Amino acid sequence: MAISVILPDGKALSLEDGATAMDAAKAISPRLADVVVVAKVDGEVQDLRVALKDGQKIELCKADSPEGRDTINHSAEHVLASAVIRLFPGAKVTMGPRTHGEEFYYDFDVAGRTFSPEDLEKIEAEMRKIIDEKVAFDRKSVSKADALKIFDSLGQNNEYKSEILSWIPEDEVSIYQNADFVDLCRGPHLPHAGFIKGLKVTAASAAYWRADSSKQSLQRVRGIAFPKKEELEKHLHHLEEAKKRDHRKLGKELELFLVSERYDDHDYIEQDELDLYVGVEADAPLDRTLVDFALGVASATFPNRKIRQTVKIAKAPEQGVSEKEKPLPAADIRLRGAMSPDDKKAFEATLHKRTDAKMVVNVEPHYTEEIGPGLVMWLPKGGRLRSIIEEQWKKMHFEAGYDIVYSPHIAKADLWKVSGHWNFYREGMFSPMSVDGHDYCCKPMNCPFHVLMVKSRTRSYREFPMRLAELGTVYRYELAGVMHGLMRVRGFTQDDAHLFCRWDQVDSEIDRVLGFILKMLRTFGFVDFEVNLSTRPAEYVGSLEDWAKAESALASALERAGLKYQVDAGGGAFYGPKIDIKLVDALERKWQCSTLQYDFNNPERFSLEFVNAKGEKEQPVMLHRALLGSIERFIGVLIEHYAGALPAWLSPEQARVVTVSDKHNEHGEKIAEALRAQGVRVSFTPSSEKLGAKIRGAQLEKIPLMLVIGDKEVEGNGATVRLRDGTDHGFLATGDLVSFVKERCAIPVVS
């Protein structure tokens, strides 16, 4: 009996009953069969060796497709496990991640061992051997009992496998075997390991079974894999560049913001427990020597105290062109907990006695924090940056026909019960506070307030569309382990807007929003985007007719805008389909910022109505919309995109006047005043430092323009212009100087 499957171009392909996606590839072209690694079947990624069914739609994916890359990382993960059990007999393999788009890892129980940099090198070398052998990934469907027998036969049965099997309700499970490793796995996997061309084991760190610190301590080994070696090299370069651009590092150096660096959920007990982190960059045997030294100093300084230890070891810094330029090995030592001032001084002094390594010591003699993690404080320069962004945001919104509104930071729990957040999102909300016998909650969303603003009186169809925008600060509980600088916080400001319109206005409103999103992002210098259309999930509210209309309207709008997009089937929220636009930064990373989404939930829950042209009550269409996502996260993205060197129009300080000596200060102040009068953010602080030091300081602070003044400039009534990249624009008289600076600092005009 033959089956027929549908190819992406709509053509049917006849195959034998029981045929697989690999059989389909062979039927199309033997050459295609050599390069295809995975298939999408009816939109779901599936192993090439799974039997197809009649009428299914199939797409064959090569190694360089998004599905192929995910599969390569997943298969590299199994190669990692095979290498570890070869090199470390008795190692128990536990679990890896659910998705593999960015990296792969496995958690190993290695009886308390800590993997060293040398161990990671051995693991990577063994993985390359397995890859060179083009070891196949063999898939089987077996019963749970047979799976345990297979594990036993290979000496790989352990308490973790038994527990994982107990989570699976079905009796039949799928297993994959490559070389001498076998594991429970849904797949899919590569036909063989030879498709992995670029490989790097990147790190090892501590982990816990099921992320529970009361359970067994494990070693998590991470890595990345690519279909081409060149892609690995590019990725590693981007990783190094990302370290330099880290917004947490730059935010501190440029004095933009403060946010807690303590993300763990550990309860510290005063006088009992200390938290010690030791990070070492050194070659063996000095690496372990430095670790043991730091641990020993802590134990000697604080006898009878429990010390909670975190140790990370990395290779020594890269050597320069000569031995003289070789940087010292480094140790980053951080101690937190209650202690006396004398103990603090003794601990620091003893550590600094070493001269064979750069000892960076940070002691925080407090066992609790006054603010808490995930809550941002904006310093003066960061406050100026945020104000610049928000003012531009407001200006563009007024020009686009929006009304800006404000809503309170808290509301009675009753509001969130009506909106549905109390039932659907309660785990993401902060605990209620009791006020006058009622429960109040910090708002996790702005939308219910905007709905109530529309509902505040009877609305006529003539009043629509209504476009309500707010820079609304919301509060959401995030797990301690996922917070990251400005990118993931517990209190943040959404650039929120909700559009209320009639069905006959939907198309034009969506077109306006899409154009507005692109205009806003391009104003901030982003030009590349990835677009996704997410459709109806299995569980949803609203009618099928409304969902179909909404999905069609979004798809048509994307086509009118000329935006290429991918369909994320079933990826919409329960209350409506959506468009997500990810911006692509200088390192080709994708950041989810902009969203346009239908909401069939809130209008229904709040009984939102207007009077239509026939005098009848009708429910308006509600659209959620964010352009930047959140102010905090967007600023983090901006800092990393520009490596801290923000465009002049965004820079908190656009220009700095630097004088050769004190006798030029009077003219320097006149130049600064002339620029301030034209709205330029310019500074001039008289200083006895040498000119070279002043210029270097401005460059380190990433000031876009330096205006140098000496005898020649005083005589010519102007200044010499120097850019932060070192470019010298020469002398300009005051009038020309003001025009030049204003032009350099102008806000981009984007159509």
N, C-alpha and C positions, 0 to 999 in steps of 0.2 A: 504493500500500500504506500502510495506517495503522499508527501505533504507539500504545501506551498507556503513560502515565506515572502514577505514584502521587503524589498530593498529601499534605501533612502530616496531613490529617484522614482519610487512608485511601481517599479517593475516587479513582477512575481518571479520567484526562483523555485523550481521543482527539485525536491530532494527525496531520498529514501526515508521511509518511516524510521524514526530513531536517530536521524542525522543530527549533527551538532553544528555549531557556528564555524568550527574548523572545517567541517565538510563543506559548508557553504563557501568558505574562502577558497578551498581547493577547486570547487566547481566553477568559481568565477575566474580564478587565475592562480596557478601554482606559485607565481612570484608573490601574490598577495598573501598566500598562506604562510610564506616565510617571514612576513613582517607584521602580521596582525597578532595582537597579544590578548585582546579581550573583546567582548561584544556587548552592545546595548540591545536588550531584547524587550520590546514594548516599553522602552524608556528606562529599564533597570539594567545595571551593569551585571554581566553574567560571565561565568567561565566559558571558555571556548569548547569545553568538553561536555557541557550539559546538553541533553537532548532537547531539540526544538519541537514546538507544537505547530500544528497547522494554523495558518493565518497570522502568525506572529510577525511583527515588524522588527527587522534586525538592522543594526549598524555595526560594521566591523571597524574596530579602533586600533590604530597603530600605536607604537610606543610613545610617540611625541604628542599624543592627544591628552587632554586632561584625565580621561579615564585610564589611559595607558600609563601616565606618570604615577597615578595613585596605585595602580597595580604593581608597578616597578618597586615602589617603596614597600608595599605590602610583602612582595616576594623577597626583597632584600632583608626584611625583618626575619623571615624564616631562615634565610641564609645565615643571619647573625646568630640565631639560636643554634643552628647546626655547628657553627664555628665554636661557640662557647662550650657546648657539651663535649666537643672534641678536646679542647684545650684545658678544660677544668672539669675532670671527671667527678660526678656527684652533683654537679650544678642542676638545680631544679628550675625549669622554665615555667613561668606563671602566665602572665597575660601581656598583650600589647594594646595599642589604642584602637578605637573603633574606625577611625578614618586615617588616611595616610597621604593626604594631599601635600603636606609640608615636610614631613619627616617620618621616620619609623623608629620604634623602640620596643624593647622587651624588658620586663622586670624579671630578675633572676634571684633566686635564693642560693647564695654561695657561702652559707654557714658563717656569716659575719665578715667575710672578706670585703675589702674596699678595692675596687679596680683602679689600678694606677695608670698613668699615661703609657707606661711600657706595656701593660696588659692590653690597653686599647689598640696599640700598634700591632701586637700579636694577633688580636681578634680580627683586625682589618686585613692583615696579611692572609690569614686562614680563609676569610671570606673570599678574597680574590682567587685563591686556589679553587674554591668550590665554583665560583663564577666561570673560571677558565675551563673547568671540566664540563660546563654546560649541563649541570645536574638538573634533571627533570623534576617537575612538581606533579606528583601523582595524586589524583583525587579518588576517594572511595566514599560510598554511603554505607554505613554499618550501624548495627545496634549499639546501644550504650555498653552492653556487656562485652561485645566483640571489641569495642574501642579500648576498654580496659585491658583486654587480653593482648591487644597490639602494643599498648603502652608497656605492659609487663614484659613482653618478649624483647623489647628494645631497652629495657631498664629505665624507662622514663615515666613510670607510674608514680604519682606522689599525691599528697593530700590536696594540692591545688587542683589537679585534674579532676579528682573525685568531687570537689566542691563545685567546680564549673559544670560538670555533668549534671549535678543535682539541680542546677538552675534551668536546665533545658526541659520543657514539658514533654516534647516528643521523644519516642524511643529511638528513632532513627536519627543519626547525626552524620555530618560530613567531616572527614579528616583529610589532611594533606600530608604527604611524605616527600621530603627532599633529602637525598643522601641518607644519613643516619638519624635524622630528626623527623618526628611525626607530631602533629598537634591537631586538636579540634579547631576547625576553621570553616567558615562559610565560603571563603574565597572572595573574588576570583584570584587566580594566580597566573603567572607567565607560563608558557609552554615549557621553558627551561631558563636557567639562571643566566645564560649567555646574553640575554637581552640587556642585562645591566652593564653599562659601559663606564659610567662614572660612579664612584663609591667613596664615601668618607664616613668613618666612625667619629662622631663629633664630641661626645662627652659621656661621662658616667656620673651619676649622682645618687643620693639616697632616695628611697621610696618606701612605702608601706603597702602591705597586702590590702587591697581594696581601699587605699588611701586612708587607712585607720591607724593612727599612731600607736594604738594599743596592741596592734597585731605585728606579725613578723616583719622585721626590717629587711629590705631588699636592695639590690643594686639595679638601677635603671640605666641601660646603655642605649644611647641615641645615635642616629645616623641619617644620612641622606643619600639618595641614589638617583641616577639620571640615565636616560637612553643614550646620551652622548657625553664623552669626556669633556668637551668644550663647555657644555652646560654646567658641569660640576665646577670647572675653573671659574666660570662667570659667577656662579652662585657663591663660591668661597670668597671671591673678591667683594661681592655685595655684602656678605656677612661681616667682613672686616670693615667695610665702609659704614655698615649699619652701627657698629660699635662706636665709631667716631661721631656718628650723627645721633646717637641715643638722646632723646629729648630730656631724659632725666639728668644725664651728664651735662648737656648744654644748658638746660634750665637752671642748674645750680651755678655753672660758670658765668652765665649771663645775668644771674640774679633776677629771674623772671617769676619763679613760683617756689613754694614749699609744699611737699606732700610726704606723708609718712612713708618710710622705706620698710616699715615693719608690717609684713603681710600675713604672718602666721597667726593661728587662732589659739596659741598656747597660753595657758593661764600661769602667770608668774607669781610665785609666793615669796613675799619679802623675807629676807634673811636666809632663806632656804636654797634657792636655786639661782644659778647664773647661766646666761646664754653666751656661749663663746663660738665665734666664727673665725676660722683660720683658712685664708685663701693664699696659696703659695704658687708662685711662678718660678720654678727652679728645676735644674736637672738633678738626676740621682747622683750621689746619695744625699745631696744637700736638701732635697725636697722633704724627705722624711725627717731629716735632722731638724729643720725649721719647725715642722709640725710638732715634733716631740718636745722641742724647746718651748714653744708657746704653751702647750698643754701642761708642761712641767712648771712653768712660771705661774700659770693660773692656779694649779693645785697647791704650790708652795705658798702663794700669797693668800689664798682663801682655803685653808685646811678645814675639813669637816663640812664643806659646802658642796652641794650637788651641782655639777657643771654639765649643762646640756651642750653637746659639741656638734658642730657642723664643719666638715673639712672638705676643701676642694683643692685639687692639685692640677696644675697645668705646666706645660713646658716653659723653659726659661725664655725671656724675651729674645727676639731675633738679634743676631750679631750684626753690627754695622760693618762698614767697609774696612775698618782697622780694629785691632784689639783695643785701642784706646777708646773707641766709640762704643764698645760693647757695654750695654746697660747692666746694672747689677741685678741679680735675682731679687725678687720682691716677695714680701709677706704682708698681706692685708689682714690685720687682726682687729676684731670688733668684740667688745665685751659689754653686755648689758645686764643690769641687775642692781639691787640695793647694796651699797658699800660705803665705807667711810672715806673721807678725803685722803687720809694717810695711805689706806690700802690702794686707792686709785693711783696716787703718785708712785708708790712702790712698784706696782704692776707695770706702769708705763716706763719707769726708769730702768727696770731690769731688762725689759724687751729691747730698749734702745741701746743697750750695751753691745749688741752684736754689730759688727762692722762688715760682715761678709754678705749682707743682704740689705736692701732698702726696707726698713721696718715702718710700715704705716699703721699707726695704732689709734683706734677710736674707742673711747670708753664712755658709755652712757650710764651714769650712776642712778638710774631710775628704773623701776620695774614696771611702771605703767606709763602711758602717754597721756598728755593733757587733752589731745584732740582726737586721736584715733585714726586708723588707716583709711585711705580712700577719700579723704576730705582735703580739698586744695585751699591753700592760702596764696593769694596773688600779691607779689611784692610790687613796689612802685613801677618798675619797668614792665613787669608782666601786666600790671593793671592798666598801664598806658596801651600796651599791645592789645589787650582785650577790649578796651574802650574804642580803639581805632577800628577793630573788626566789627564791633557791635554798632558803631555809628554808621559805617558803610552799609551794614546789613539793614539798618532802619531806613537809611536814605533810599536804597534800592527797593525796599518793600513799599514805601510810600509812593515811589514812582510807578510801581507795578499795580497800584490800586488796592493795596492791603490796608486794613485798619489794625493798629497795634493795641493790644489789650494787656491787662495784668490780672493775675489771679493769685489767691493766697497760697502760702506754702503748706498749710495744713487744712484739713477738713474733717468733718464728722465721719465716722466709719460708715454711717448710713449711705453717704454718697457713693462709696466704693462698693457697697452691697448692691445698689441700684445699677451701677455701671457693669458689675460682674467681676471687677478686679478682686473683690474680697474672696470670691470662690476660685477664680482662675489664676490669680497672681499673688495670693497672700504670702507665699513663701519668699517673694521678692520684695515685700514691703517691710518697713521697720515696725516694731511692735507699737501698738496703740498707746496713747497717753490719756489719762483720765482728767477731764476738765468739766467741772460742774456736773459730775455724775454721768457724763457722756464720753464715749471713746472717740478720740481724734487721732488721725494718722497723717504723717508726712506724705505729701502727694508723690506717687510714683509716675503719674501721668498728668498732662494738662487738659486732655480732651473733655472730661466731664464738665469742667468749668466753662469751656467754650460752648458746649451744648446748652448749658443753662443760660448763658448770655443770649443765645438765639431764642431760647424758650421763654425769656423774661417777659415777652408780650406777644400778642398775636401778630404774625408776620404775613404780609401779602406777597404774592408771587412776583410783584414788581420790585421787591427789595433784594431779590436774588440776582446774581450770586453775592453771598457775603463771604468775605475773606478775612478771617481773624488770625492774626499772627502774634506770637509772644516769645520772648526770650525767657522761658519759664524754668526756674531751677527745680529739679525733682530729686527725689531721694530713693534709692533702690538698694536693697541688701544684696551685696555680692560676697561670695565666699572669700575667705581671707587669701586663699592660694591663687586666685585668679586676678587680683588687682595688680595694676601695672602703670605706675606713673600717672600721666593724664589720660592714658588710653582706656583704662578700666577703673572707675572710681565709684564711690557710693553717693556722692552728691555732685550733680552736674546740671548744666544749663542747656536745654534743648532749644534749637531754633525751630520752634514748632509753629505750624499753621494748620487751621482746619477750614476747609472750603465747604460751604453749604450752597447747593444749587438745584435747579430743576433738571429733569432728565434731558430736556432739549438743550441744556447749556453744558452738559458734561464734556462733549468733545472739545469745545473751545477752551474750557477750563483746563483740561488735561494738556492740551497743546501749549497753553500759556505756562503751565507749571514746568513742563519739560524744557521749554525755552528758557525759563527763569533759572532752573537748576544749572543748565549749561553756562548761562551768562555769569552766574554767581561763581561757579567753580573756575571758569576761565579768567575772571577778574583776579582771582588769587593765584593764577599762573598754572593751573592744571589743564592739560590739553588732551590727554588720553583717558578713555573710560571703558568700563565693561558693564554691560547692561543685562539684567535678568528679569524675566516676566514669570512671576510665581502664581500658579493657578490653584483651583479649588482642592482643599485637602479632603480626607475621608470624613472628618467631622467638621461641620460648618453650620452657620446660621444664615438665614435668608433663603429666598426661593431660587430654584435652579434657573429660572428665567432671568432673574437679576444677576446671578453669577455669570451666565452666558453673555448677557449684555455688557457687563463690566469687563470681562476678559477680552471681549471683542473690541471694546472701546480702547483699552490699553494697548492692545496689539496694533490697532489701526493708527493710534497716535505715534507709536514708535516708528512705524513705517512712514508716516507723513514727515516725521522729523529726520528720516534717513539714518536712524540708529540701528545698527546690527544688534541683535539680542539673542539670548538663549532662553529656552522655556524650561523652567523648573517645575515640572508637572507635580501637582500636589503640594507645592512648597508655600502656598499662601497661608495667611493666618486664618483662623476659624471664622473671622468676621469679614474677610474680603480679600480679593486678589490684589497684587501689588507689583510695582516696578521698583527694582533696586538698581542704583547707579553707583558703581565703585570707581573711585578715581585711582589713577596709576601714578605713583610717585617717581622720583628720580632714580630709585633703585628697582623700578618695575614691580614694586609691591602694590597690591590692591587693597584699598581701604573702603569699607562700606560707610558711606556718609549720607547719601541722598536717597530718599524714599518717597514714593507716591502710592497711596493705598486707599482702596475703598473701605468703608465701614458700614456694614449692614446691621451692626450690633447696637451701637449707642442710640441712633435715632429711634430704634424699636424700643429699647429699654426705657428711654426717657420720654416716650410718646411724643416725639418731635413732629410738629405739623406746621403747615402754612395753608393759607387760603388761595386756591388756584383761580384761574381766569373764569371758571364756571361757578365760583363761590363755594366750592367743595373743599373739604379738608384733604390734604395730601402730604405724604411724608417726603421731605427733601432728600437728596443724595448728599452724603457726607464723605469728604475726601480728607485723609490725613496727608501731611506733606512736611518733609524736613529737607533742607538744602545742605547744611553743613553737618547735620547729625547732632553733635553737641559741641559747644564752644570749647570745652576742655580738650576733647579728643581731636578736634580740628586743629587747635593750636599745636598739639603734640605732633600731628601729621605735618603741619607747616614747618615746624622747627626741623624735623628730620628730612623733609623734602629739600629744604634750602641749607641744610647743615648749619643752621643758626644764622646764616647770612641772609636775613630777610630782605625782600625788595625795599627800596628806599621809602616807598609810600607806606609800608607796614612797620618800618623800624621805629621803635620807641624814641630813639635819638637818631635823627637823620643826618646831622652834620655836627662836627666839632671843630671849634677854632683852636689852633695850637700856635703859640708864639715862640719865637727863638729865644727871647729874653724878656725880663720884666719891662724894659723900656718900650716894648711893643704892645703892652697890655691895653693901653687906652684905645689904640686903633682896633685891637682884637674885639673889645667890647662894642665898639661902633659897628663893626661888621656883624656881630651877633645880633645887635638890636635891629639892624636893617633887615636881617633875615626873619627875625621873630615877627616883625611888623607885617611880613608877607605870609605868616602862618607856618613857617618852617620850624621844625622841632630841632633847635640848635643849642649847643651848650658851650660855655667858655668859663673855665675855672683857672685863674692865675696859679701857676705852679713854678717851683724852682727846678723842676726836673729838666734834664737835657732834652733837646728837640727829638732826638731819636727815640728816647724812652716814651715821650708823649705819643709819638706816632705808633710805636709798637703797642702801647696800651689801647689806643683807639682801634687798631686792627684786631687785637685779641677780643675786644668788646664788639667786634663786627660792625663798627660804625660805617655807614656807606660812604660818607664824604668827610675828608679832612681838609681844613682850610688853613694853610700855613702862612704865617705872617712874620716877616723880618724887615730889615731896612728897606729893601727894594719894594716890598708890598706897601709899607707905610708911605714911601715917597710917591708911589703910583696910585695910592688910594684904592687898594683892592686886596686880593689874596691869591695865592697859588693853590690850585685845586689838586688834591691827591685822592684817588679812590682806594677802597680797602684792599683791592687786589694788587696795589702797588703802581697802577697806572698814573702817570703824571699828566694832567691836562693843562699845565702851565698857568701863567698869570692871567687873571681877569679883573678888570676894573669893577668897582662896586656895583654899578648898574647892570653890567653884563653878568657879574657873578650871581646876583639875585635871580636874574632870568634863567641862568644855567641851572642853579640849584632847584628852583621851582619846577623846571622841566624834568629834571632827574627824579624829583619826588612826587610827580603827578600820579594820581590814581589812573590805572589803565582804563581806557574806554573800549568796552567790548560790545559788539552788536548782538 
